[in-house]
Amino acid sequence: MVVADLPAHHSHPPPGALLDSCDADGIDLLATASSGSPIGFHHTQGCFQRRTVGNRVVRRVLDPKISYLSPVLFGSATGEECIGWGHLGELIQDDRECSTVRSALTVQAPEAGGLQMSRTVLVYTGRVGDHNDRGMRGAAIVGAALGRWLGVEPTVLGHPEPAINENWDVELKAALPGLRELQTAHAAALAQEDSPVFAWPRCAAAIATLPNVAAMYPDAIVVWLDAHADLNTPENTTTGYLGGLALSASLGWWDSGLGAGLNARNVILGGSRDLDPAEQGTIDAGVIALAAGPEMLSTLDRFIADRPIYFHLDCDVLDPGIMPTDYSVPGGLTLDDLTHVAARLARNRIIGVEIGEFEDHGNADVARVQAERLVSALSPLLV
């Protein structure tokens, strides 16, 4: 294998190149194999790109905040292909052991800033008001997929327990010890300021996490992608489901015992379409913003402007059958839609990303593939 030079030019990629939500203009060729085919791109706006090389995938490109960290394909005397990152002409990380590395990337030292090589991945697998046990197992699967994608070992809190499937107050009492542990760990992860990524069983985990966001990043916008608004309160819930009260607790509309402080003006729902009458009234009154339908991206764009983002994803925002979830609500997003949303959000500072409502339906191989597809669709937020 021959590793080509890394020219500092802009060109359109050749036919067949994979563009994940990137405009073709202003793309830098990072590296080529001997065939001349590209293995990775960096978009001038920080857009994410990946390309398979054999059975390997370039999982990171250039983080716009770290102008001196770039991926490169390393070749070895034995013909191995190793994806790594170049820093000041040295190999500093690779995906697997390589012998006799023949080439490395030479780049300019930055004027300021520090090297960021990893992201925090925090997984919670305990009770959070579950209808069943599948979300607890699903959180572990998504967390593992995130860890593989980012090249880090997830931190796992809690352990699966039999679901209670009771009214919200019973569920909250049972979940509180674990949620308090989660809240502490989540705050510590946010304090690292490395755009941590989280995997939860259910949306009710946000009862513990969003008060942290409100306290630590009061100017951040919470983008809540969910088929449901989760704005019910104990007084108006028709189901008694704790997850349906998840967002309203952090807004201070009822007391969960885990804090509040989130300003309704800093929240926008995305893709929400299964709304109870009280929730619809809240949206119609302009208390909470909603981005949905054909204008979803433009509405998001206007609302978030250049504000920092905390992103919440409930997998049931996707069209039924795309991901294994507890709810199936027709008219959802596709994975391509999700990637377009992620790409727009990624233009802003990302405070954190949390994912919930991915269920394990019993087939480990299928669940792994589905989790990988989900993580891939979110790739603009995982650079």
N, C-alpha and C positions, 0 to 999 in steps of 0.2 A: 504494500500500500504506500502511496505517496500522498503526503499532506501538502496541499497547495498553500501559497501565500494567502494572507488575509487582506485583500485590498480595501482601502478606505474609499469606496466609490458607491454610488447609488445606482441601482438598476432594477428593472422589473425582473422578477424571478422567471425561470423557464417554465414552459407548460408542464403541468402536473405537480408543481410545487404546492404545498399545503399552506393556505393562508387562513389562519384562525382569527377572523374579525379584524384583519389588517387591510388597510388600503394599500395597493401595490406601490404607490409612490413612496420614495424615500426609504427603500429597503436596502440594507447593507448585507452583502454576501459575507458570511462569517468564515465558512470553510468549505472546501470541496474535497471529494475523494478523487482518485486518479481518473475516474470517468468524467469528472467535471460536474457531477450532479451536486446540488447544494445539500448540506445537512442541517443548516440552521440559518435563521435570519434575525436581524434586529431591526425593528421599526423605529423610526425617529421619535415617535410618540410613546415609545415604551411598550408597543404591542407585543403580545406573546406569540411565539411561533415554535413549532416542533416538526421534526421530520424523522421518519424511520430510516435507520441505516442498518440493513439486514434485519436482525431482530432487536436492535437497539433503538432507543428513542432519545433525541435531544430533549431533555425535560426542562432545562432552563435556558433562557437567553439572557439578554442584558437587562438588568434592573436599572431603570432610568436614574435611580438614586445612587448607583454605584458604577460610575462610568468606566472603571478600570477592571471590571470583572466580566469576562466573556467566556462562552463555551468554545471548545475546539475539539476536533477529532484527532486523537493521538494514534499514530501507527507504531507498531513494534516490529522487531526483526522477525518474529514468528508469524507475522501476518494478523495478529489480533487487532480488533477494533475497540478502542476505549474512548468513551465520552468523558471529558474532563473539563475543568475550568482553568484558564490561564490567568496568572497574576504575576506581573513583572517578570515575564519570561519563564516562570516556573510552574510545574504541575502541582496544584495544591489540592485537588480532589479528583477522584475518578470513580466510575461506577463499578469497576471490578479490577482485580489485580492485573497489571500489565507488566510484561518483561521488556526491558530494553526500549524504553520510550525514545523515539527518534526525533520528535519535533514538539515544540511547545509554542504557545502564543506569546509574542512580545507586545506589550502594551505600555502606555504612558502611565506614570504614577499620578495619582490625583493630587490636586492642590489642597483639598480638605476632605474630611469624611473618613469613615472607618469601614473595614471589611465586614460584611454581613453574609455569613455562609449558610445559615440555617434559619428555619422558622419554628416556633413552638407549635406543636400539635397536642392538644389536650382533649382527651376522650372521657366521657362520663357514661357509665353503663348501669347506674343504679335506677331506682324508681323515680319517676316524675309524673305520676298520674296516668299510668298506662292502662289501655284497654286489654292489652295482651303482653306477652313477653318478647315479641318479635323485634320491637324497637330497641330494646336493650342490647340484643345480639347484633342488630343492624348498626348501632353506633360503633361497635368494635370493628365491624367490617369496613365502614367508611373511614374510621380513624386509621386503620391499617393501610388503606388505599392512599390516604393523604400522606402518611409516613413514607410509603414507597415513592410517591411522586416527588416529595420534597427532600427525600434522602435523610430523614430524621426518624428517631425512635419515638413513637407517641408516648405521652404520659397518660396512664389510664387510672381513673378514679372510680370507686364504687364497684359493685358486682351485681349481676342479674339476680333478681328475686321474683318469685311468683307475682303476677299482676293482681291487684286488689279489685280493680274495676268497680269503684264505689263513687259516691258523691264527692265533689271537689274538696270539702272540708276534711273528710276522712283521708283522701289521697294526700292532701297537703300535709297533714299531721304526720303521716307515714314517711313522706318524702323530705321533710324539713331537715333532719340531720344530714342527709346526703347533700341536699341543696346548699346548706351552709358551708360544707366542705368544698363544694363546687364553687361557690361564690368567692371564697378565699383564694382558691387556686386560679380562678379566672382573673381576679384583680391582679394577682402577681404576674400572670401572663401578659395582661394589658400593659403593665408597668414596664415590661421589657421593650416595648415599642418596636417589635419586629413583625408587626402584622400577624399575630397569632391566628391559628385556625383551630376550630373546635367542632367536635362531633358529639351530638346529644341524642338520646333516644326519642324525645318528644319536645314539642315547642314549649311546654311548661317549664323547661330549664331556663327560659328567658326571664322568668320571675326572679331568678337569682342573678342573671348576667347583665340585664339592661340597667339596673340601678348602678352597677359599676361603671358602665359606659357614661351614664348621665353625670356621675360624680367626677370621673377622671377626664372626660372629654365633653364638656357641656355644649360645645359648638358642633359636635358631630351629628350627622344625619343618620338615623336608623332606617335602612331600606329593608322593609319586611315583605319578602316574597313568599306568599302563602295563599292557597285557595281560600282560606278563611281569614277574617280580620282579627279574630281572637280578642275582641273588644268587649265581650260580655262581662258582666259583674255578677256577684252572688245574688243581687236583687233581680236581675233580668234574665239570667241564664235559663234556657228551656231544657237543657240536657244535664246540667250539673257537672259537666266535663271540665276538669281543671285546665286542660289545654286551651279551652275556649276563653279563659280568663287571663291568658299569659301576658298579652300586651297591656291590657288595662291595669294590671297590678303595678307595672313599672311607671305608668302614667299617674299613679296615685288615686285611681278611681275606687280602689278598695285596698285594705291593708293585708298584705300577705305575710307580714313579719320579716320580710327580707329587704325592705326599703323601696323607694320609688325615685322621684326626682326627674323623670324623663318628661320633657316638654312636648306637648302634642304638635307644636309647630316644627319640631325636629324629627317627625316621623312621616314616612310615606309608605303606603301599602303598594305592593306590586302584584298584579295578576290575581287579585282577590275577587272571587265571583260567587261564593256560597255565603251570603251575608244574611244574618238574622235581621228582623225589622229594626231593632234598636241600633244595630251596627250601621245599617243603611241610613238611618236617620242622622247618625253622627257624621257620616261622610257627606250626606246631602247638605248638612248645616255648615260644612267647611271646617269642622273641628279637626278632622284627619284627612290628609290628601290621599288620593288613589290614582295610580297609574295603571291603566288596563286597556286592552283592545289595541287597535292599529296605532294609536297615538302613545302607546306606553313608553317607548324610548324617548320621544320628544318631551313628554311630560316629566319623566325622570330627569332629563337633561336640564330642563328649566328649574326644577325644584332643587336639585342638589348643587347646581352651579359648580363652584370649586371648593365646596365644604368637605371636610373629612367624613369618611363613610364607615359605618358599622353595618355589615351585611348579614341578614338572617335569611336562611333558605329552609323552607318546609318543602319536602319533595313532592307533596301533593299539589303544589303550584303547577307541576308538569301535567300534561295530558295523561289520562289513565292508561296504564300499561307500560309507560316508559320506565318508571321506577316502582319498586315494590313499596306500597304505602298502606296506611290504615284506611284512608279515604280515597274515593275515586270521584272526581268532580269534572265532568266534561268541559271542554273549551279551554284547556290549559295550554301552557307553553310547550314548545318543542325544545329539544336540547340545543338546537341552533339558536332559538330565541334566547335561551338562558346564556349562551355564550355571548350573544350581542349585548345583553344587559351587563354581563360581567366585564366585557371590554369597555363599555362606557364608564362603569364605576371605577375601573382600574386607572382611568385618567386622573382620579382624585387620590388623595392619601387614604389608604385603607387601614382603619384602626384594628379591625378584626373581622373574621368570617366565621359564622356558626351555621351548622347544617344539622337538621333534625328530620325525623319521620321517615327514615329509611329502614325498611323492615327486612329481616332475614326470614324467608319463607321456606327454608329447609334444604336448599340445594347450594352447597358451599361454592361450587364452581360457577354457577349462574350468578350468585350474589357477588362474588369477586368481580366478575366481568361487569355487572351492572354498576358496582361502586367505581370501577375504573372509568367507565363511560361518564359517570357523574362528575368525577374529579377532572377528567379531561375537558368537559364542557365548562368547568369553572376555571380553566387554566389561566385566563388573563388575570385573575385575582391571586394566582399562586406563583407568580414570577418572583 
